[in-house]
Amino acid sequence: MSATFIESTHGKIHLCYLGYRYYGKRKSQNRSKYWICVKCNATATSFANLSVVVRDEHTHLPDGTDKEVLEMRKNLKRKIIEESGPIDRIVEEAYHAIHAQPQSR
C-alpha cells in the first residue's frame, strides 16, 4: 500500500498510511520526510518513491475513517469561508448530507 497525502484544516500536509495519519516534523537533504502520528508518538519516514518505513508501534488501532473526517472538516471550513449565510445552516446541511448517504458496512 502506498502513502497518500492530505491537507489538514490548518493547511498542513499530513501523511496517511495503513489507517494512521501523521503530521510532518522535518525534511532531510535526501528528500525523505520524518512524520509523527497525530494520536500517539509513533514515527514514520517517507521517501521520494512514496515508500514508508514505520519506526514505532502505535498505541491505538488504525482508523480508516480518520482521513474521511479530515476531508469533511476541510470541505466544511472551505464552504463556511466561501458562502455567505448562517454558519449553523451550512453545518446542518453538511450533517444531513452525511446522514443521507447509504452506510457502507
N, C-alpha and C positions, 0 to 999 in steps of 0.2 A: 504494500500500500504506500502510495506516495504522499508527501506532505501537501497540505493546502494552506493558503494564507487568507486571512480575512481582516478587514479593518474594524477596529473597535469603535464604540460610540464616542471615544475621545480622539479618534483619528490615528491611533497607533496600529501597527500591523501585528497580528497575532498568528502564531503557528498552530494549526490543528493537525493532530497526528494520532491515529488509533483511538479516537474518542477523548483525547485530552487536549486542552488548549493551553498554550504557553505565550508569555509576553517576552519581547526581546530585551536582553540585558546588554549585550555588547557584540560588536563585529570584530573579526580578526583580519589580518592582512591577506590571508589566503581565501577570502570571501566566505568563510564559514561564519555562522552566527550562533551565539550562545543564548539559550532560552531557559526560562523558569516557569514551571506550572503555575497557573493562576489560582489554584486551590491548595497546593502544598509546595514543598521545596524541591520536588523532583526537577532535574535538569535534563536538557537535550541540546544537541548540536546539529544544526542543519548545514548542508553543503550545497554548492552551486548546482549539482545534479539532482537536487531535491531529495537526496537520501538523508535520513535522520538517524542519529545514534542517541538513545535514551540512556542516561547515566545512572539514574537512581530509581528506586521503587516508589511508586505513588502510594499515598496513604488513603486513597479513595478509589472507588470504581470509575471506569470511564463513563462519560456522559455523552451519548450520541446526540442529544438534543441541545447541548451547550452551544454549538455553532449556530443552530437554527434560532435559538433565543437571541443570540448576539445580533444576527442578521435582522430579526424582527425589531429589536430595540433601535438599531441603526436606522432602519427604514421609518420607524415611528418618529424618531428625532428629526429626520430629514423632512418628513411630512409636516410636522409641527412648525418647523422653521419656514418652509415654503408656503404653506397655506395660511390664509387669513381666516380666522374663525376661532371659536372657543376650543381650548385645548381639551376640555372634558369631552366634547363631541368627537374630536379626532380620535382620542383614546378609546372611547366607547365603540366607534365604528371599527377600529382595529380589533378590539376584543370580540365583537360579533363576527367579524370576518374569520378570525381564528377558529371560533367555535362552530362556524357553519361548514368548515372543511371536514370531509369524512376522515374518521380516525383510521390510521394505517397500522393496525396491530393484529 
